[in-house]
């Protein structure tokens, strides 16, 4: 609230500074031409501050236009009346423009709140642990003002093992949020009744195909963690997860032959691999490795992978996001979902 008030005051101050500069030029140059442009200051203010503050600048500008007849020695002449009329008209335009801008900004904020609420309803809070499997998750939107996008994640403590989905809907905005909600709803149902991840993938593909457009698809990685220190993975067009097993070992897990994303008829095959005690697995969307610096280089995840072993799961993710933000210089071009999983043996 304080920041918004400061911004409004700043916009009005800029308007008055512009007005002062124009008046000084008018007096110095001793010309009646500039006096008609006093209300330009109101236009400047109207682009930056509230309607009321813009109106104050406009009134002051018109008042100075009236007074300009004294130093321009044309008070009461037809020329003075014309320039006063132009200044008043421009002031009115500035106030009306400010009103339109303010209403549009209010509508945008309203839609942003709705979108963020929808997103938070779709992405439920990730549990910190399910049995011996620890979790931490983060969602970062490319839109700084709101949590809007199509990246998704969920965990389900099913009778067949702890199951996780991480995915990325093609596109952004409310359509992507809607598709993410559809996928997550289908996963929450299928994870508890389907005996295999491939069956879940088939069911999710049918759901996406039924509601998606011709160019829509969803990449997903499904993981199922077992008590026998193994994990089963099914990959539908997604990036393979990163497994950190020791102080000097971090590798991308093989997920077998690549399969198309959901909506494009995938027939994935499950891959079961070792899930050593104490290891951590990072499952992520492409916003992580496709982030670029100013030279166009991609984020070098391998350079930071071993640091995922340090501290708690939440601390490790926060540290990774900080390094990503510094690398991309606060300019994220895509949404990002991260899930860090730990095999706890205590």
C-alpha positions in Angstrom: 0.0 0.0 0.0 2.8 2.4 0.9 4.6 1.6 -2.3 1.5 2.4 -4.3 1.0 5.7 -2.5 4.6 6.6 -3.2 4.2 5.8 -6.9 1.1 8.0 -7.1 2.9 10.9 -5.4 5.9 10.4 -7.7 3.7 10.6 -10.7 2.1 13.9 -9.5 5.6 15.2 -8.7 6.8 14.4 -12.3 3.7 16.2 -13.6 4.5 19.4 -11.6 8.2 19.2 -12.6 7.2 19.1 -16.2 4.8 22.0 -15.7 7.6 24.0 -14.0 10.0 23.3 -16.8 7.4 24.4 -19.5 6.6 27.6 -17.6 10.3 28.5 -17.2 10.9 28.0 -20.9 7.8 30.2 -21.7 9.1 33.0 -19.5 12.7 32.7 -20.7 11.9 32.5 -24.4 9.2 35.2 -24.1 6.8 33.4 -26.5 3.1 32.8 -26.3 3.4 29.5 -28.2 4.5 27.5 -25.2 1.7 28.7 -22.9 -0.8 26.5 -24.8 1.3 23.4 -23.9 1.1 23.9 -20.1 -1.5 21.0 -19.8 1.1 18.6 -21.3 2.2 18.3 -17.7 -1.3 16.9 -16.9 -0.9 14.3 -19.7 2.4 13.2 -18.2 0.8 12.9 -14.7 -2.2 11.1 -16.2 0.1 8.3 -17.4 1.5 7.8 -13.9 -0.9 8.8 -11.1 -4.5 8.8 -10.0 -7.4 10.7 -11.6 -7.6 13.1 -8.6 -3.9 13.9 -8.7 -4.0 14.3 -12.5 -6.9 16.7 -12.1 -4.9 18.8 -9.6 -2.0 19.1 -12.1 -4.5 20.0 -14.8 -6.1 22.7 -12.7 -2.7 24.3 -11.8 -1.7 24.1 -15.5 -4.9 25.9 -16.7 -4.5 28.5 -13.9 -0.9 29.2 -15.0 -2.2 29.5 -18.6 -4.6 32.2 -17.4 -1.7 34.0 -15.6 0.6 33.6 -18.6 -1.4 36.5 -20.3 0.5 38.8 -17.8 4.1 37.9 -18.8 3.2 37.3 -22.4 1.2 40.6 -22.4 -1.7 39.2 -24.3 -4.2 38.9 -21.5 -7.8 39.0 -22.8 -6.9 38.8 -26.5 -8.3 36.2 -28.9 -5.0 34.5 -29.0 -5.0 34.2 -25.2 -8.5 32.8 -25.2 -7.6 30.2 -27.9 -4.5 29.1 -26.0 -6.5 28.9 -22.7 -9.2 26.8 -24.4 -6.5 24.4 -25.8 -4.9 24.1 -22.4 -8.2 23.4 -20.7 -9.2 20.8 -23.4 -5.9 19.1 -23.0 -6.3 19.0 -19.3 -9.7 17.4 -19.7 -8.3 14.8 -22.0 -5.5 14.0 -19.5 -8.0 13.5 -16.7 -10.2 11.2 -18.9 -7.1 9.3 -20.0 -6.1 8.8 -16.4 -9.5 7.5 -15.6 -9.4 5.0 -18.4 -5.9 3.8 -17.4 -6.9 3.5 -13.7 -10.0 1.4 -14.6 -7.9 -0.9 -16.8 -5.3 -1.4 -14.1 -8.0 -2.2 -11.6 -9.5 -4.8 -14.0 -6.0 -6.2 -14.5 -5.4 -6.5 -10.8 -8.8 -8.2 -10.4 -8.1 -10.7 -13.1 -4.7 -11.3 -11.6 -6.2 -12.1 -8.2 -8.7 -14.5 -9.9 -5.9 -16.2 -11.8 -3.7 -16.6 -8.8 -6.6 -18.0 -6.7 -7.3 -20.5 -9.5 -3.7 -21.5 -9.6 -3.5 -22.0 -5.8 -6.6 -24.0 -5.9 -5.1 -26.2 -8.5 -1.7 -26.6 -6.8 -2.2 -27.9 -3.3 0.4 -27.7 -0.6 3.0 -30.4 -1.0 3.4 -32.5 2.2 6.8 -32.4 3.8 7.0 -36.2 4.0 5.0 -39.3 3.2 6.5 -42.2 5.0 10.2 -42.4 4.3 9.9 -40.0 1.3 10.5 -36.3 2.0 9.3 -33.5 -0.3 9.8 -29.9 -1.0 8.2 -28.0 -3.9 8.4 -24.6 -5.5 6.4 -22.9 -8.3 7.8 -19.7 -9.9 5.7 -17.9 -12.5 7.3 -16.0 -15.4 4.6 -13.4 -14.6 6.0 -11.7 -11.5 2.7 -10.2 -10.4 0.8 -13.4 -10.2 1.1 -17.2 -9.9 -0.2 -18.0 -13.4 0.8 -20.8 -15.6 0.4 -24.4 -16.6 3.2 -26.2 -14.6 1.9 -28.7 -12.1 2.9 -31.1 -9.4 1.2 -33.5 -7.0 2.0 -36.4 -4.6 -0.3 -39.3 -3.7 0.2 -41.8 -1.0 -1.4 -44.7 -3.0 -1.7 -48.4 -2.0 0.9 -49.1 -4.7 3.6 -46.7 -3.4 4.2 -43.0 -3.1 3.3 -41.5 -6.5 4.4 -38.1 -7.9 3.5 -36.2 -11.0 5.3 -33.2 -12.4 4.1 -31.7 -15.6 4.1 -28.8 -18.0 1.1 -27.7 -20.0 1.8 -26.1 -23.4 1.0 -22.4 -23.1 0.3 -19.9 -20.3 -2.6 -18.1 -18.6 -6.0 -19.3 -17.5 -6.3 -21.9 -20.3 -3.1 -23.5 -19.1 -4.3 -23.3 -15.5 -7.5 -25.0 -16.5 -5.7 -27.8 -18.3 -3.3 -28.3 -15.4 -6.4 -28.6 -13.1 -7.9 -31.2 -15.4 -4.7 -33.3 -15.4 -4.2 -33.1 -11.7 -7.9 -34.0 -11.0 -7.4 -37.1 -13.2 -4.2 -38.0 -11.5 -5.6 -37.7 -8.0 -8.3 -40.2 -9.0 -6.2 -42.6 -11.1 -3.2 -42.7 -8.6 -5.3 -44.5 -6.0 -7.1 -47.0 -8.3 -4.7 -47.8 -11.1 -2.1 -50.5 -10.4 0.6 -49.2 -12.7 2.0 -45.8 -13.9 1.6 -46.8 -17.5 -2.2 -47.2 -16.9 -2.3 -43.8 -15.2 -0.4 -42.3 -18.2 -2.9 -43.8 -20.6 -5.9 -42.5 -18.6 -4.3 -39.0 -18.4 -3.7 -39.0 -22.1 -7.4 -39.9 -22.8 -8.5 -37.0 -20.5 -6.1 -34.5 -22.2 -7.1 -35.7 -25.7 -10.7 -35.2 -24.9 -10.4 -31.5 -23.9 -7.3 -30.3 -25.7 -7.1 -28.4 -28.9 -5.2 -29.5 -32.0 -1.9 -28.0 -30.8 -2.3 -28.6 -27.0 -0.3 -31.2 -25.1 1.1 -31.8 -21.6 4.5 -33.2 -20.8 4.6 -35.2 -17.5 7.0 -37.3 -15.5 5.4 -39.9 -13.2 7.4 -41.5 -10.3 6.5 -44.2 -7.9 8.7 -44.7 -4.9 8.8 -48.2 -3.3 9.9 -49.6 0.0 12.5 -51.9 -1.6 14.7 -48.8 -2.4 13.6 -48.6 -6.0 11.7 -46.0 -8.0 9.7 -46.5 -11.1 9.5 -43.7 -13.7 7.2 -43.1 -16.7 8.1 -40.2 -18.9 5.8 -38.6 -21.5 7.8 -36.0 -23.3 9.4 -34.6 -20.1 12.9 -33.9 -18.9 14.4 -36.8 -17.0 14.9 -36.2 -13.2 18.2 -35.5 -11.6 19.5 -38.0 -9.0 22.0 -36.9 -6.4 23.4 -39.9 -4.6 26.5 -38.6 -2.9 28.9 -35.8 -2.4 30.3 -36.1 -5.9 27.5 -37.9 -7.9 24.6 -36.2 -9.7 23.2 -37.7 -12.8 20.2 -37.6 -15.0 18.2 -40.8 -14.6 17.4 -42.8 -17.7 13.7 -42.9 -18.4 13.9 -45.2 -21.4 12.8 -44.6 -24.9 11.2 -41.1 -25.2 7.4 -41.1 -25.4 5.2 -38.3 -26.8 3.4 -35.9 -24.3 -0.1 -36.4 -23.1 -2.6 -35.6 -25.8 -0.3 -37.1 -28.5 -1.0 -40.7 -27.9 2.0 -41.8 -25.8 2.8 -45.5 -25.1 5.5 -45.2 -22.5 7.3 -48.0 -20.8 8.1 -47.9 -17.1 11.7 -47.9 -16.0 12.7 -49.1 -12.5 16.0 -48.0 -11.0 17.7 -47.9 -7.7 16.6 -45.4 -5.1 19.5 -45.4 -2.5 18.9 -44.3 1.0 19.9 -40.7 1.6 19.7 -39.7 -2.0 17.8 -36.8 -3.4 15.9 -36.5 -6.7 15.1 -33.2 -8.5 12.1 -33.3 -10.8 11.6 -30.1 -12.7 10.0 -28.4 -15.7 11.9 -26.9 -18.6 11.7 -23.4 -17.1 14.8 -24.4 -15.1 17.2 -25.5 -17.8 15.9 -23.3 -20.6 16.5 -20.1 -18.6 19.1 -17.9 -20.3 21.6 -15.2 -19.3 22.2 -12.0 -21.3 24.6 -13.9 -23.7 21.9 -16.5 -24.5 23.6 -19.3 -22.6 21.3 -21.9 -20.8 21.3 -22.3 -17.1 24.0 -24.9 -16.2 22.1 -27.1 -13.9 25.0 -29.6 -13.6 27.2 -26.9 -12.0 24.7 -26.6 -9.1 23.4 -30.1 -8.9 25.7 -31.3 -6.0 24.6 -28.3 -3.9 21.1 -30.0 -3.7 22.6 -32.3 -1.1 23.3 -29.4 1.3 20.8 -28.3 4.0 17.1 -29.1 4.2 15.1 -29.8 1.1 13.5 -26.3 1.3 16.9 -24.6 1.8 18.3 -26.5 -1.2 15.5 -25.4 -3.5 15.7 -21.8 -2.3 19.4 -21.8 -3.0 18.9 -23.2 -6.4 16.2 -20.6 -7.2 18.5 -17.8 -6.0 21.3 -19.0 -8.3 18.8 -19.3 -11.2 17.4 -15.8 -10.5 21.0 -14.3 -10.5 21.9 -16.2 -13.7 18.8 -15.0 -15.6 19.1 -11.5 -14.0 15.6 -11.6 -12.7 14.2 -12.2 -16.3 12.3 -15.5 -16.3 10.7 -16.3 -19.6 8.9 -19.4 -18.6 7.1 -20.8 -15.6 8.9 -23.2 -13.4 8.0 -26.1 -11.1 10.5 -27.9 -8.9 10.0 -31.0 -6.7 12.9 -32.2 -4.6 12.4 -35.7 -3.2 14.6 -37.3 -0.5 14.9 -41.0 0.5 15.0 -40.8 4.3 16.4 -43.7 6.2 16.2 -42.5 9.8 
